[in-house]
Amino acid sequence: MPEIEAELLQDKLNGIKVPTLVLQAGKDDDNTLHRSRIYADLIPTARYKMIAHGDERFLESCAAVVAGDIQDFIQQFNLYGY
């Protein structure tokens, strides 16, 4: 069943039209790294950002970096009128 779920998710990701930031911890397992990259590739307006030194708690441990990446992402899309 995971294959069917993945196919259904793929169709939904292609339909996302809003700017999307995919943040990824660089120290995650290979499966998670691969999956987040695929998600970012399938969302037409997605930007992928890996925080190389981040682990599973990177939202907390790298809060300043995450906040800066989010701010940069928002500013980028504000320039383009989204």
C-alpha positions as a Markdown table, in Angstrom:
| # | Residue | x | y | z |
|---|---|---|---|---|
| 1 | Met | 0.0 | 0.0 | 0.0 |
| 2 | Pro | 2.9 | 2.5 | 0.5 |
| 3 | Glu | 3.3 | 2.7 | -3.3 |
| 4 | Ile | -0.3 | 3.6 | -3.8 |
| 5 | Glu | -0.1 | 6.3 | -1.1 |
| 6 | Ala | 3.0 | 7.7 | -2.7 |
| 7 | Glu | 1.3 | 7.9 | -6.1 |
| 8 | Leu | -1.7 | 9.7 | -4.6 |
| 9 | Leu | 0.6 | 12.1 | -2.7 |
| 10 | Gln | 2.5 | 12.8 | -5.9 |
| 11 | Asp | -0.6 | 13.9 | -7.7 |
| 12 | Lys | -1.5 | 16.3 | -4.8 |
| 13 | Leu | 1.9 | 17.8 | -4.6 |
| 14 | Asn | 1.8 | 18.7 | -8.3 |
| 15 | Gly | -1.3 | 20.7 | -7.6 |
| 16 | Ile | 0.2 | 23.0 | -4.9 |
| 17 | Lys | 0.4 | 26.4 | -6.5 |
| 18 | Val | 1.5 | 28.6 | -3.5 |
| 19 | Pro | 5.1 | 29.3 | -2.7 |
| 20 | Thr | 6.4 | 26.5 | -0.5 |
| 21 | Leu | 9.6 | 26.2 | 1.5 |
| 22 | Val | 10.9 | 22.7 | 2.2 |
| 23 | Leu | 13.4 | 22.8 | 5.0 |
| 24 | Gln | 15.5 | 19.7 | 5.6 |
| 25 | Ala | 17.9 | 18.7 | 8.3 |
| 26 | Gly | 21.1 | 17.5 | 6.7 |
| 27 | Lys | 21.7 | 14.8 | 9.4 |
| 28 | Asp | 18.4 | 13.1 | 8.7 |
| 29 | Asp | 18.4 | 9.5 | 7.4 |
| 30 | Asp | 18.8 | 8.9 | 3.7 |
| 31 | Asn | 15.1 | 8.0 | 3.2 |
| 32 | Thr | 13.9 | 11.3 | 4.7 |
| 33 | Leu | 16.5 | 13.3 | 2.7 |
| 34 | His | 15.4 | 11.6 | -0.5 |
| 35 | Arg | 11.7 | 12.0 | 0.2 |
| 36 | Ser | 11.9 | 15.8 | 1.0 |
| 37 | Arg | 13.9 | 16.4 | -2.1 |
| 38 | Ile | 11.3 | 14.6 | -4.2 |
| 39 | Tyr | 8.5 | 16.6 | -2.5 |
| 40 | Ala | 10.3 | 19.8 | -3.3 |
| 41 | Asp | 10.8 | 18.7 | -6.9 |
| 42 | Leu | 7.1 | 17.9 | -7.3 |
| 43 | Ile | 5.7 | 21.2 | -6.0 |
| 44 | Pro | 6.0 | 23.7 | -8.8 |
| 45 | Thr | 6.8 | 26.7 | -6.6 |
| 46 | Ala | 8.9 | 24.9 | -4.0 |
| 47 | Arg | 12.3 | 26.0 | -2.8 |
| 48 | Tyr | 14.4 | 23.4 | -1.1 |
| 49 | Lys | 16.8 | 24.3 | 1.7 |
| 50 | Met | 19.0 | 21.9 | 3.5 |
| 51 | Ile | 20.5 | 22.9 | 6.8 |
| 52 | Ala | 23.6 | 20.7 | 6.7 |
| 53 | His | 24.4 | 20.7 | 10.4 |
| 54 | Gly | 20.7 | 20.2 | 11.4 |
| 55 | Asp | 19.4 | 17.1 | 13.1 |
| 56 | Glu | 15.9 | 15.8 | 13.9 |
| 57 | Arg | 15.5 | 18.8 | 16.3 |
| 58 | Phe | 16.9 | 21.4 | 13.9 |
| 59 | Leu | 13.8 | 23.7 | 14.2 |
| 60 | Glu | 14.9 | 24.2 | 17.8 |
| 61 | Ser | 18.6 | 23.8 | 17.7 |
| 62 | Cys | 19.0 | 25.9 | 14.5 |
| 63 | Ala | 16.2 | 28.4 | 15.2 |
| 64 | Ala | 18.2 | 31.4 | 14.0 |
| 65 | Val | 19.2 | 29.8 | 10.7 |
| 66 | Val | 15.6 | 28.5 | 10.2 |
| 67 | Ala | 14.2 | 32.0 | 10.9 |
| 68 | Gly | 16.6 | 33.6 | 8.5 |
| 69 | Asp | 15.8 | 31.0 | 5.7 |
| 70 | Ile | 12.1 | 31.7 | 6.2 |
| 71 | Gln | 12.6 | 35.4 | 6.1 |
| 72 | Asp | 14.7 | 35.2 | 2.9 |
| 73 | Phe | 12.0 | 32.9 | 1.3 |
| 74 | Ile | 9.2 | 35.4 | 2.2 |
| 75 | Gln | 11.2 | 38.3 | 0.9 |
| 76 | Gln | 12.0 | 36.5 | -2.4 |
| 77 | Phe | 8.3 | 35.9 | -3.1 |
| 78 | Asn | 7.3 | 39.4 | -2.0 |
| 79 | Leu | 9.6 | 40.7 | -4.8 |
| 80 | Tyr | 7.8 | 38.6 | -7.4 |
| 81 | Gly | 4.3 | 39.7 | -6.2 |
| 82 | Tyr | 3.1 | 36.4 | -4.7 |
